[in-house]
């Protein structure tokens, strides 16, 4: 079955019927002190550069949304993939005279954050706890409940048929995103990577790692930092049982706050440099790929229309919230 992908920088979640498990806790030392990454950060001389970086970030996000879709379009893609999968399983099971309750959509919102090592937005958190909570709150209503209504002797054949009803992946996999968006997304990521190489020196990248280490949240990159924080949260079953509260949750949330504060201090100058290097590339990128962008926009609109049709037909059941 397709699974809801854990949220990340690119934010493209996969529609599905179950949620991926949150990794076991990874120990990351705590600290109360966050050193300054550079004396220039926050100084008056840095403000024009920060303003320019803000303008570049807005332009970059605009281009990224054209390629990766808006939040609403991404959700529509997840709906389409979910329905294409579930409908095939349901038809297959009913053809054998077996009950199959179509599973609800366990959805994790994606986003349009620009791909890259340094360009992710700065914030008071890293989005990790919100991701864990969003999945844990949703009840997947597993198909096991249908099997449990059967006599013990009938359950084996029911599960055997269910395994045999697994659809061909080519009929649903990756249907949540236009093929052209995948290609353009890779090209945009290459532009971002080139800009980051031009704007952020190896020494500056090493300084980010050193800064995080001194702040007590060691990581090799922003993505590594986020994954370490994500791994510090309890598993989804534990979060569902505690309703996102308790000592383990509170410790992970405190770690996320410290990590976000350290990242904000340590990465800010690198993000500014990367975005300023990226901005001159965005116009030429959009102009060179104008025809492809128009096709991708049309394909996203078609996905959104397909999702609306499924919802009108009652084929999309959102997962019930546990709390």
Phi and psi in degrees as GROMACS dihedral restraints (atoms count N, CA, C in turn):
[ dihedral_restraints ]
;  ai    aj    ak    al  type     phi  dphi    fc
    3     4     5     6     1   -66.1    20    10
    4     5     6     7     1   151.6    20    10
    6     7     8     9     1  -124.4    20    10
    7     8     9    10     1   151.5    20    10
    9    10    11    12     1   -68.5    20    10
   10    11    12    13     1   120.3    20    10
   12    13    14    15     1   -75.6    20    10
   13    14    15    16     1   145.7    20    10
   15    16    17    18     1   -63.5    20    10
   16    17    18    19     1   137.7    20    10
   18    19    20    21     1   -63.4    20    10
   19    20    21    22     1   149.2    20    10
   21    22    23    24     1  -147.0    20    10
   22    23    24    25     1  -163.1    20    10
   24    25    26    27     1   -65.3    20    10
   25    26    27    28     1   -44.3    20    10
   27    28    29    30     1   -73.3    20    10
   28    29    30    31     1   -24.2    20    10
   30    31    32    33     1    75.1    20    10
   31    32    33    34     1     5.0    20    10
   33    34    35    36     1   -83.5    20    10
   34    35    36    37     1    98.9    20    10
   36    37    38    39     1   -84.1    20    10
   37    38    39    40     1   153.7    20    10
   39    40    41    42     1   -97.5    20    10
   40    41    42    43     1   136.1    20    10
   42    43    44    45     1   -65.6    20    10
   43    44    45    46     1   155.8    20    10
   45    46    47    48     1   179.2    20    10
   46    47    48    49     1  -169.3    20    10
   48    49    50    51     1  -114.1    20    10
   49    50    51    52     1    -8.1    20    10
   51    52    53    54     1  -147.3    20    10
   52    53    54    55     1   166.3    20    10
   54    55    56    57     1  -110.7    20    10
   55    56    57    58     1   144.5    20    10
   57    58    59    60     1   -68.9    20    10
   58    59    60    61     1   148.4    20    10
   60    61    62    63     1   -73.4    20    10
   61    62    63    64     1   142.0    20    10
   63    64    65    66     1   -78.4    20    10
   64    65    66    67     1   131.2    20    10
   66    67    68    69     1   -59.6    20    10
   67    68    69    70     1   162.0    20    10
   69    70    71    72     1   -66.4    20    10
   70    71    72    73     1   162.2    20    10
   72    73    74    75     1   -61.3    20    10
   73    74    75    76     1   133.9    20    10
   75    76    77    78     1  -110.5    20    10
   76    77    78    79     1   127.7    20    10
   78    79    80    81     1   -74.9    20    10
   79    80    81    82     1   124.6    20    10
   81    82    83    84     1  -127.9    20    10
   82    83    84    85     1   121.1    20    10
   84    85    86    87     1   -57.3    20    10
   85    86    87    88     1   145.7    20    10
   87    88    89    90     1   -98.8    20    10
   88    89    90    91     1   158.5    20    10
   90    91    92    93     1  -156.7    20    10
   91    92    93    94     1   160.0    20    10
   93    94    95    96     1  -106.4    20    10
   94    95    96    97     1   -12.8    20    10
   96    97    98    99     1  -102.0    20    10
   97    98    99   100     1   133.8    20    10
   99   100   101   102     1  -120.5    20    10
  100   101   102   103     1   108.5    20    10
  102   103   104   105     1   -71.3    20    10
  103   104   105   106     1   155.2    20    10
  105   106   107   108     1   -71.7    20    10
  106   107   108   109     1   136.9    20    10
  108   109   110   111     1   -75.8    20    10
  109   110   111   112     1   -32.7    20    10
  111   112   113   114     1  -158.5    20    10
  112   113   114   115     1   148.4    20    10
  114   115   116   117     1   -68.2    20    10
  115   116   117   118     1   -19.6    20    10
  117   118   119   120     1   -78.2    20    10
  118   119   120   121     1   -21.0    20    10
  120   121   122   123     1   -63.2    20    10
  121   122   123   124     1   125.9    20    10
  123   124   125   126     1    85.9    20    10
  124   125   126   127     1    -9.9    20    10
  126   127   128   129     1   -72.8    20    10
  127   128   129   130     1   155.5    20    10
  129   130   131   132     1   -54.8    20    10
  130   131   132   133     1   -37.0    20    10
  132   133   134   135     1   -64.5    20    10
  133   134   135   136     1   -24.3    20    10
  135   136   137   138     1   -83.8    20    10
  136   137   138   139     1   -13.2    20    10
  138   139   140   141     1   -65.4    20    10
  139   140   141   142     1   -43.1    20    10
  141   142   143   144     1   -59.1    20    10
  142   143   144   145     1   -39.4    20    10
  144   145   146   147     1   -64.2    20    10
  145   146   147   148     1   -40.9    20    10
  147   148   149   150     1   -65.4    20    10
  148   149   150   151     1   -38.2    20    10
  150   151   152   153     1   -65.1    20    10
  151   152   153   154     1   -41.4    20    10
  153   154   155   156     1   -64.0    20    10
  154   155   156   157     1   -38.7    20    10
  156   157   158   159     1   -65.3    20    10
  157   158   159   160     1   -37.0    20    10
  159   160   161   162     1   -62.6    20    10
  160   161   162   163     1   -42.6    20    10
  162   163   164   165     1   -63.9    20    10
  163   164   165   166     1   -41.4    20    10
  165   166   167   168     1   -63.9    20    10
  166   167   168   169     1   -40.2    20    10
  168   169   170   171     1   -63.2    20    10
  169   170   171   172     1   -42.2    20    10
  171   172   173   174     1   -63.9    20    10
  172   173   174   175     1   -42.3    20    10
  174   175   176   177     1   -65.8    20    10
  175   176   177   178     1   -41.0    20    10
  177   178   179   180     1   -64.1    20    10
  178   179   180   181     1   -42.1    20    10
  180   181   182   183     1   -64.5    20    10
  181   182   183   184     1   -36.2    20    10
  183   184   185   186     1   -62.0    20    10
  184   185   186   187     1   -46.2    20    10
  186   187   188   189     1   -65.6    20    10
  187   188   189   190     1   -41.2    20    10
  189   190   191   192     1   -61.6    20    10
  190   191   192   193     1   -39.5    20    10
  192   193   194   195     1   -66.1    20    10
  193   194   195   196     1   -36.6    20    10
  195   196   197   198     1   -59.3    20    10
  196   197   198   199     1   -38.2    20    10
  198   199   200   201     1   -83.8    20    10
  199   200   201   202     1   -54.7    20    10
  201   202   203   204     1   -86.8    20    10
  202   203   204   205     1    -7.0    20    10
  204   205   206   207     1    87.5    20    10
  205   206   207   208     1   155.4    20    10
  207   208   209   210     1   -74.2    20    10
  208   209   210   211     1   171.8    20    10
  210   211   212   213     1   -58.6    20    10
  211   212   213   214     1   -40.4    20    10
  213   214   215   216     1   -66.5    20    10
  214   215   216   217     1   -40.6    20    10
  216   217   218   219     1   -67.7    20    10
  217   218   219   220     1   -39.0    20    10
  219   220   221   222     1   -63.0    20    10
  220   221   222   223     1   -41.5    20    10
  222   223   224   225     1   -62.6    20    10
  223   224   225   226     1   -40.8    20    10
  225   226   227   228     1   -58.7    20    10
  226   227   228   229     1   -40.5    20    10
  228   229   230   231     1   -62.5    20    10
  229   230   231   232     1   -40.7    20    10
  231   232   233   234     1   -65.6    20    10
  232   233   234   235     1   -37.2    20    10
  234   235   236   237     1   -62.4    20    10
  235   236   237   238     1   -45.3    20    10
  237   238   239   240     1   -62.2    20    10
  238   239   240   241     1   -46.5    20    10
  240   241   242   243     1   -63.6    20    10
  241   242   243   244     1   -42.3    20    10
  243   244   245   246     1   -59.4    20    10
  244   245   246   247     1   -48.9    20    10
  246   247   248   249     1   -67.3    20    10
  247   248   249   250     1   -41.6    20    10
  249   250   251   252     1   -60.1    20    10
  250   251   252   253     1   -38.1    20    10
  252   253   254   255     1   -71.1    20    10
  253   254   255   256     1   -53.7    20    10
  255   256   257   258     1   -63.4    20    10
  256   257   258   259     1   -38.2    20    10
  258   259   260   261     1   -64.6    20    10
  259   260   261   262     1   -38.2    20    10
  261   262   263   264     1   -66.7    20    10
  262   263   264   265     1   -42.0    20    10
  264   265   266   267     1   -64.4    20    10
  265   266   267   268     1   -44.7    20    10
  267   268   269   270     1   -61.5    20    10
  268   269   270   271     1   -46.1    20    10
  270   271   272   273     1   -61.7    20    10
  271   272   273   274     1   -41.6    20    10
  273   274   275   276     1   -64.4    20    10
  274   275   276   277     1   -43.8    20    10
  276   277   278   279     1   -67.6    20    10
  277   278   279   280     1   -42.3    20    10
  279   280   281   282     1   -69.4    20    10
  280   281   282   283     1   -28.5    20    10
  282   283   284   285     1   -63.4    20    10
  283   284   285   286     1   -26.2    20    10
  285   286   287   288     1   -93.6    20    10
  286   287   288   289     1     7.4    20    10
  288   289   290   291     1    75.6    20    10
  289   290   291   292     1    23.2    20    10
  291   292   293   294     1  -112.5    20    10
  292   293   294   295     1   143.3    20    10
  294   295   296   297     1   -75.7    20    10
  295   296   297   298     1   136.9    20    10
  297   298   299   300     1  -142.3    20    10
  298   299   300   301     1   106.9    20    10
  300   301   302   303     1   -75.8    20    10
  301   302   303   304     1   119.6    20    10
  303   304   305   306     1   -57.0    20    10
  304   305   306   307     1   129.7    20    10
  306   307   308   309     1   -74.8    20    10
  307   308   309   310     1   148.2    20    10
  309   310   311   312     1   -72.7    20    10
  310   311   312   313     1   162.4    20    10
  312   313   314   315     1   -82.0    20    10
  313   314   315   316     1   112.0    20    10
  315   316   317   318     1   -89.4    20    10
  316   317   318   319     1   107.0    20    10
  318   319   320   321     1  -113.1    20    10
  319   320   321   322     1   134.4    20    10
  321   322   323   324     1  -118.0    20    10
  322   323   324   325     1   112.9    20    10
  324   325   326   327     1   -55.6    20    10
  325   326   327   328     1   139.0    20    10
  327   328   329   330     1   -92.1    20    10
  328   329   330   331     1  -142.2    20    10
  330   331   332   333     1  -177.4    20    10
  331   332   333   334     1  -176.8    20    10
  333   334   335   336     1  -124.6    20    10
  334   335   336   337     1    28.6    20    10
  336   337   338   339     1   -58.7    20    10
  337   338   339   340     1   138.4    20    10
  339   340   341   342     1   -65.1    20    10
  340   341   342   343     1   135.3    20    10
  342   343   344   345     1   -68.8    20    10
  343   344   345   346     1   147.2    20    10
  345   346   347   348     1   149.5    20    10
  346   347   348   349     1   162.9    20    10
  348   349   350   351     1   -79.9    20    10
  349   350   351   352     1   -26.7    20    10
  351   352   353   354     1  -122.6    20    10
  352   353   354   355     1   -10.8    20    10
  354   355   356   357     1   -91.9    20    10
  355   356   357   358     1    -2.6    20    10
  357   358   359   360     1   -59.2    20    10
  358   359   360   361     1   146.5    20    10
  360   361   362   363     1   -60.5    20    10
  361   362   363   364     1   151.0    20    10
  363   364   365   366     1   -90.8    20    10
  364   365   366   367     1   147.7    20    10
  366   367   368   369     1  -164.3    20    10
  367   368   369   370     1   179.3    20    10
  369   370   371   372     1   -76.7    20    10
  370   371   372   373     1   -12.0    20    10
  372   373   374   375     1  -147.3    20    10
  373   374   375   376     1   176.7    20    10
  375   376   377   378     1  -106.9    20    10
  376   377   378   379     1     6.8    20    10
  378   379   380   381     1    78.2    20    10
  379   380   381   382     1     3.8    20    10
  381   382   383   384     1   -72.6    20    10
  382   383   384   385     1   -52.0    20    10
  384   385   386   387     1   -61.9    20    10
  385   386   387   388     1   -38.8    20    10
  387   388   389   390     1   -62.9    20    10
  388   389   390   391     1   -37.5    20    10
  390   391   392   393     1   -66.2    20    10
  391   392   393   394     1   -46.6    20    10
  393   394   395   396     1   -62.0    20    10
  394   395   396   397     1   -45.3    20    10
  396   397   398   399     1   -63.8    20    10
  397   398   399   400     1   -40.9    20    10
  399   400   401   402     1   -61.0    20    10
  400   401   402   403     1   -40.1    20    10
  402   403   404   405     1   -73.6    20    10
  403   404   405   406     1   -45.0    20    10
  405   406   407   408     1   -64.3    20    10
  406   407   408   409     1   -29.3    20    10
  408   409   410   411     1   -71.2    20    10
  409   410   411   412     1   -21.6    20    10
  411   412   413   414     1   -92.4    20    10
  412   413   414   415     1   129.9    20    10
  414   415   416   417     1   -89.5    20    10
  415   416   417   418     1   115.0    20    10
  417   418   419   420     1   -73.6    20    10
  418   419   420   421     1   -10.2    20    10
  420   421   422   423     1    45.6    20    10
  421   422   423   424     1    67.6    20    10
  423   424   425   426     1   -62.8    20    10
  424   425   426   427     1   155.3    20    10
  426   427   428   429     1   -62.6    20    10
  427   428   429   430     1   -17.6    20    10
  429   430   431   432     1   -54.1    20    10
  430   431   432   433     1   -27.7    20    10
  432   433   434   435     1   -64.8    20    10
  433   434   435   436     1   -32.6    20    10
  435   436   437   438     1   -69.1    20    10
  436   437   438   439     1   -41.4    20    10
  438   439   440   441     1   -66.1    20    10
  439   440   441   442     1   -33.4    20    10
  441   442   443   444     1   -66.3    20    10
  442   443   444   445     1   -20.1    20    10
  444   445   446   447     1   -80.7    20    10
  445   446   447   448     1    -9.9    20    10
  447   448   449   450     1   -88.7    20    10
  448   449   450   451     1   158.7    20    10
  450   451   452   453     1   -65.3    20    10
  451   452   453   454     1   154.6    20    10
  453   454   455   456     1   -54.6    20    10
  454   455   456   457     1   -39.9    20    10
  456   457   458   459     1   -68.6    20    10
  457   458   459   460     1   -21.2    20    10
  459   460   461   462     1   -90.3    20    10
  460   461   462   463     1   -16.0    20    10
  462   463   464   465     1   -67.4    20    10
  463   464   465   466     1   -39.4    20    10
  465   466   467   468     1   -58.2    20    10
  466   467   468   469     1   -52.5    20    10
  468   469   470   471     1   -60.5    20    10
  469   470   471   472     1   -34.5    20    10
  471   472   473   474     1   -61.9    20    10
  472   473   474   475     1   -48.5    20    10
  474   475   476   477     1   -66.8    20    10
  475   476   477   478     1   -36.5    20    10
  477   478   479   480     1   -62.5    20    10
  478   479   480   481     1   -42.7    20    10
  480   481   482   483     1   -66.0    20    10
  481   482   483   484     1   -39.7    20    10
  483   484   485   486     1   -59.9    20    10
  484   485   486   487     1   -42.9    20    10
  486   487   488   489     1   -63.3    20    10
  487   488   489   490     1   -36.3    20    10
  489   490   491   492     1   -73.1    20    10
  490   491   492   493     1   -14.1    20    10
  492   493   494   495     1   -93.0    20    10
  493   494   495   496     1     5.9    20    10
  495   496   497   498     1   -60.7    20    10
  496   497   498   499     1   120.6    20    10
  498   499   500   501     1   -68.4    20    10
  499   500   501   502     1   159.5    20    10
  501   502   503   504     1   -62.9    20    10
  502   503   504   505     1   124.4    20    10
  504   505   506   507     1   -54.2    20    10
  505   506   507   508     1   -29.7    20    10
  507   508   509   510     1   -66.4    20    10
  508   509   510   511     1   -15.4    20    10
  510   511   512   513     1   -86.8    20    10
  511   512   513   514     1   -10.5    20    10
  513   514   515   516     1  -144.7    20    10
  514   515   516   517     1   -29.5    20    10
  516   517   518   519     1   -63.5    20    10
  517   518   519   520     1   133.8    20    10
  519   520   521   522     1    67.5    20    10
  520   521   522   523     1    13.7    20    10
  522   523   524   525     1   -77.3    20    10
  523   524   525   526     1     0.4    20    10
  525   526   527   528     1   -82.8    20    10
  526   527   528   529     1    -4.6    20    10
  528   529   530   531     1  -146.1    20    10
  529   530   531   532     1   138.2    20    10
  531   532   533   534     1   -61.2    20    10
  532   533   534   535     1   143.3    20    10
  534   535   536   537     1   -59.5    20    10
  535   536   537   538     1   -37.3    20    10
  537   538   539   540     1   -64.5    20    10
  538   539   540   541     1   -30.9    20    10
  540   541   542   543     1   -68.8    20    10
  541   542   543   544     1   -32.9    20    10
  543   544   545   546     1   -64.4    20    10
  544   545   546   547     1   -45.9    20    10
  546   547   548   549     1   -65.0    20    10
  547   548   549   550     1   -48.0    20    10
  549   550   551   552     1   -65.6    20    10
  550   551   552   553     1   -34.3    20    10
  552   553   554   555     1   -62.0    20    10
  553   554   555   556     1   -39.5    20    10
  555   556   557   558     1   -66.1    20    10
  556   557   558   559     1   -38.7    20    10
  558   559   560   561     1   -68.4    20    10
  559   560   561   562     1   -39.8    20    10
  561   562   563   564     1   -65.6    20    10
  562   563   564   565     1   -40.9    20    10
  564   565   566   567     1   -60.4    20    10
  565   566   567   568     1   -36.4    20    10
  567   568   569   570     1   -66.4    20    10
  568   569   570   571     1   -37.6    20    10
  570   571   572   573     1   -64.8    20    10
  571   572   573   574     1   -42.9    20    10
  573   574   575   576     1   -62.4    20    10
  574   575   576   577     1   -44.7    20    10
  576   577   578   579     1   -61.7    20    10
  577   578   579   580     1   -40.4    20    10
  579   580   581   582     1   -65.2    20    10
  580   581   582   583     1   -41.5    20    10
  582   583   584   585     1   -64.2    20    10
  583   584   585   586     1   -39.6    20    10
  585   586   587   588     1   -66.6    20    10
  586   587   588   589     1   -37.9    20    10
  588   589   590   591     1   -64.4    20    10
  589   590   591   592     1   -36.8    20    10
  591   592   593   594     1   -74.9    20    10
  592   593   594   595     1   -33.2    20    10
  594   595   596   597     1   -95.3    20    10
  595   596   597   598     1   -22.4    20    10
  597   598   599   600     1  -121.8    20    10
  598   599   600   601     1   115.4    20    10
  600   601   602   603     1   -75.2    20    10
  601   602   603   604     1   162.9    20    10
  603   604   605   606     1   -61.3    20    10
  604   605   606   607     1   -36.2    20    10
  606   607   608   609     1   -65.5    20    10
  607   608   609   610     1   -39.7    20    10
  609   610   611   612     1   -66.7    20    10
  610   611   612   613     1   -39.5    20    10
  612   613   614   615     1   -62.5    20    10
  613   614   615   616     1   -41.3    20    10
  615   616   617   618     1   -64.2    20    10
  616   617   618   619     1   -34.6    20    10
  618   619   620   621     1   -63.8    20    10
  619   620   621   622     1   -33.3    20    10
  621   622   623   624     1   -63.0    20    10
  622   623   624   625     1   -45.6    20    10
  624   625   626   627     1   -63.4    20    10
  625   626   627   628     1   -41.0    20    10
  627   628   629   630     1   -64.3    20    10
  628   629   630   631     1   -40.8    20    10
  630   631   632   633     1   -62.7    20    10
  631   632   633   634     1   -43.8    20    10
  633   634   635   636     1   -64.1    20    10
  634   635   636   637     1   -40.7    20    10
  636   637   638   639     1   -60.0    20    10
  637   638   639   640     1   -45.0    20    10
  639   640   641   642     1   -66.9    20    10
  640   641   642   643     1   -27.2    20    10
  642   643   644   645     1   -80.5    20    10
  643   644   645   646     1    -5.0    20    10
  645   646   647   648     1    85.0    20    10
  646   647   648   649     1    14.2    20    10
  648   649   650   651     1  -128.4    20    10
  649   650   651   652     1    68.2    20    10
  651   652   653   654     1   -63.4    20    10
  652   653   654   655     1   138.2    20    10
  654   655   656   657     1  -162.7    20    10
  655   656   657   658     1   157.1    20    10
  657   658   659   660     1   -89.2    20    10
  658   659   660   661     1   -16.6    20    10
  660   661   662   663     1  -163.7    20    10
  661   662   663   664     1   172.7    20    10
  663   664   665   666     1   -61.1    20    10
  664   665   666   667     1   -44.3    20    10
  666   667   668   669     1   -64.0    20    10
  667   668   669   670     1   -39.6    20    10
  669   670   671   672     1   -63.9    20    10
  670   671   672   673     1   -40.4    20    10
  672   673   674   675     1   -60.3    20    10
  673   674   675   676     1   -45.6    20    10
  675   676   677   678     1   -64.5    20    10
  676   677   678   679     1   -40.7    20    10
  678   679   680   681     1   -65.9    20    10
  679   680   681   682     1   -37.2    20    10
  681   682   683   684     1   -64.5    20    10
  682   683   684   685     1   -41.3    20    10
  684   685   686   687     1   -66.3    20    10
  685   686   687   688     1   -43.9    20    10
  687   688   689   690     1   -58.3    20    10
  688   689   690   691     1   -40.9    20    10
  690   691   692   693     1   -69.0    20    10
  691   692   693   694     1   -19.5    20    10
  693   694   695   696     1   -75.9    20    10
  694   695   696   697     1   -17.4    20    10
  696   697   698   699     1   -77.5    20    10
  697   698   699   700     1   150.9    20    10
  699   700   701   702     1   -62.0    20    10
  700   701   702   703     1   162.1    20    10
  702   703   704   705     1   -63.7    20    10
  703   704   705   706     1   162.0    20    10
  705   706   707   708     1   -62.3    20    10
  706   707   708   709     1   -37.1    20    10
  708   709   710   711     1   -63.4    20    10
  709   710   711   712     1   -41.4    20    10
  711   712   713   714     1   -66.6    20    10
  712   713   714   715     1   -39.5    20    10
  714   715   716   717     1   -65.3    20    10
  715   716   717   718     1   -41.0    20    10
  717   718   719   720     1   -63.4    20    10
  718   719   720   721     1   -40.3    20    10
  720   721   722   723     1   -67.2    20    10
  721   722   723   724     1   -36.9    20    10
  723   724   725   726     1   -93.1    20    10
  724   725   726   727     1    -4.9    20    10
  726   727   728   729     1    57.3    20    10
  727   728   729   730     1    41.7    20    10
  729   730   731   732     1    64.3    20    10
  730   731   732   733     1    42.5    20    10
  732   733   734   735     1  -142.5    20    10
  733   734   735   736     1   178.7    20    10
  735   736   737   738     1    99.4    20    10
  736   737   738   739     1   173.5    20    10
  738   739   740   741     1   -60.9    20    10
  739   740   741   742     1   -46.0    20    10
  741   742   743   744     1   -63.5    20    10
  742   743   744   745     1   -42.9    20    10
  744   745   746   747     1   -64.6    20    10
  745   746   747   748     1   -45.3    20    10
  747   748   749   750     1   -62.6    20    10
  748   749   750   751     1   -38.6    20    10
  750   751   752   753     1   -65.8    20    10
  751   752   753   754     1   -41.3    20    10
  753   754   755   756     1   -66.2    20    10
  754   755   756   757     1   -40.9    20    10
  756   757   758   759     1   -64.2    20    10
  757   758   759   760     1   -38.4    20    10
  759   760   761   762     1   -66.0    20    10
  760   761   762   763     1   -39.9    20    10
  762   763   764   765     1   -62.2    20    10
  763   764   765   766     1   -42.4    20    10
  765   766   767   768     1   -62.2    20    10
  766   767   768   769     1   -40.8    20    10
  768   769   770   771     1   -63.0    20    10
  769   770   771   772     1   -42.7    20    10
  771   772   773   774     1   -65.7    20    10
  772   773   774   775     1   -41.5    20    10
  774   775   776   777     1   -64.9    20    10
  775   776   777   778     1   -41.3    20    10
  777   778   779   780     1   -65.6    20    10
  778   779   780   781     1   -39.5    20    10
  780   781   782   783     1   -64.7    20    10
  781   782   783   784     1   -42.8    20    10
  783   784   785   786     1   -65.6    20    10
  784   785   786   787     1   -43.8    20    10
  786   787   788   789     1   -61.1    20    10
  787   788   789   790     1   -42.0    20    10
  789   790   791   792     1   -60.6    20    10
  790   791   792   793     1   -37.5    20    10
  792   793   794   795     1   -77.3    20    10
  793   794   795   796     1   -44.2    20    10
  795   796   797   798     1   -77.2    20    10
  796   797   798   799     1   -32.9    20    10
  798   799   800   801     1   -96.7    20    10
  799   800   801   802     1   -16.0    20    10
  801   802   803   804     1   -52.7    20    10
  802   803   804   805     1   -50.0    20    10
  804   805   806   807     1   -67.6    20    10
  805   806   807   808     1   -32.0    20    10
  807   808   809   810     1   -71.1    20    10
  808   809   810   811     1   -39.4    20    10
  810   811   812   813     1   -62.8    20    10
  811   812   813   814     1   -43.3    20    10
  813   814   815   816     1   -58.9    20    10
  814   815   816   817     1   -46.6    20    10
  816   817   818   819     1   -63.7    20    10
  817   818   819   820     1   -41.8    20    10
  819   820   821   822     1   -66.0    20    10
  820   821   822   823     1   -43.7    20    10
  822   823   824   825     1   -67.2    20    10
  823   824   825   826     1   -38.3    20    10
  825   826   827   828     1   -65.9    20    10
  826   827   828   829     1   -34.3    20    10
  828   829   830   831     1   -72.9    20    10
  829   830   831   832     1   -27.7    20    10
  831   832   833   834     1   -78.4    20    10
  832   833   834   835     1   -35.6    20    10
  834   835   836   837     1   -53.3    20    10
  835   836   837   838     1   -44.7    20    10
  837   838   839   840     1   -66.1    20    10
  838   839   840   841     1   -14.9    20    10
  840   841   842   843     1   -87.4    20    10
  841   842   843   844     1   -18.8    20    10
  843   844   845   846     1   -70.8    20    10
  844   845   846   847     1   -44.1    20    10
  846   847   848   849     1   -60.3    20    10
  847   848   849   850     1   -51.8    20    10
  849   850   851   852     1   -59.3    20    10
  850   851   852   853     1   -37.3    20    10
  852   853   854   855     1   -61.2    20    10
  853   854   855   856     1   -49.5    20    10
  855   856   857   858     1   -63.8    20    10
  856   857   858   859     1   -38.9    20    10
  858   859   860   861     1   -68.2    20    10
  859   860   861   862     1   -43.7    20    10
  861   862   863   864     1   -65.7    20    10
  862   863   864   865     1   -34.0    20    10
  864   865   866   867     1  -107.7    20    10
  865   866   867   868     1    26.1    20    10
  867   868   869   870     1   -57.9    20    10
  868   869   870   871     1   -44.8    20    10
  870   871   872   873     1   -65.5    20    10
  871   872   873   874     1   -41.8    20    10
  873   874   875   876     1   -65.0    20    10
  874   875   876   877     1   -39.0    20    10
  876   877   878   879     1   -62.9    20    10
  877   878   879   880     1   -39.3    20    10
  879   880   881   882     1   -64.1    20    10
  880   881   882   883     1   -42.0    20    10
  882   883   884   885     1   -64.8    20    10
  883   884   885   886     1   -41.1    20    10
  885   886   887   888     1   -64.0    20    10
  886   887   888   889     1   -41.8    20    10
  888   889   890   891     1   -61.9    20    10
  889   890   891   892     1   -40.3    20    10
  891   892   893   894     1   -65.1    20    10
  892   893   894   895     1   -38.5    20    10
  894   895   896   897     1   -67.7    20    10
  895   896   897   898     1   -38.5    20    10
  897   898   899   900     1   -63.4    20    10
  898   899   900   901     1   -40.9    20    10
  900   901   902   903     1   -62.6    20    10
  901   902   903   904     1   -37.8    20    10
  903   904   905   906     1   -67.1    20    10
  904   905   906   907     1   -40.1    20    10
  906   907   908   909     1   -61.6    20    10
  907   908   909   910     1   -43.4    20    10
  909   910   911   912     1   -62.1    20    10
  910   911   912   913     1   -39.5    20    10
  912   913   914   915     1   -66.6    20    10
  913   914   915   916     1   -39.5    20    10
  915   916   917   918     1   -63.3    20    10
  916   917   918   919     1   -42.0    20    10
  918   919   920   921     1   -63.8    20    10
  919   920   921   922     1   -42.2    20    10
  921   922   923   924     1   -62.2    20    10
  922   923   924   925     1   -38.5    20    10
  924   925   926   927     1   -63.6    20    10
  925   926   927   928     1   -44.0    20    10
  927   928   929   930     1   -62.0    20    10
  928   929   930   931     1   -39.9    20    10
  930   931   932   933     1   -67.6    20    10
  931   932   933   934     1   -38.4    20    10
  933   934   935   936     1   -64.4    20    10
  934   935   936   937     1   -32.0    20    10
  936   937   938   939     1   -81.2    20    10
  937   938   939   940     1    -1.9    20    10
  939   940   941   942     1    75.5    20    10
  940   941   942   943     1    23.2    20    10
  942   943   944   945     1   -89.6    20    10
  943   944   945   946     1    -4.1    20    10
  945   946   947   948     1  -117.9    20    10
  946   947   948   949     1   116.0    20    10
  948   949   950   951     1  -114.6    20    10
  949   950   951   952     1   108.6    20    10
  951   952   953   954     1   -63.0    20    10
  952   953   954   955     1   146.5    20    10
  954   955   956   957     1   -63.4    20    10
  955   956   957   958     1   140.8    20    10
  957   958   959   960     1   -68.8    20    10
  958   959   960   961     1   145.0    20    10
  960   961   962   963     1   -87.4    20    10
  961   962   963   964     1   134.1    20    10
  963   964   965   966     1   -75.4    20    10
  964   965   966   967     1   -26.4    20    10
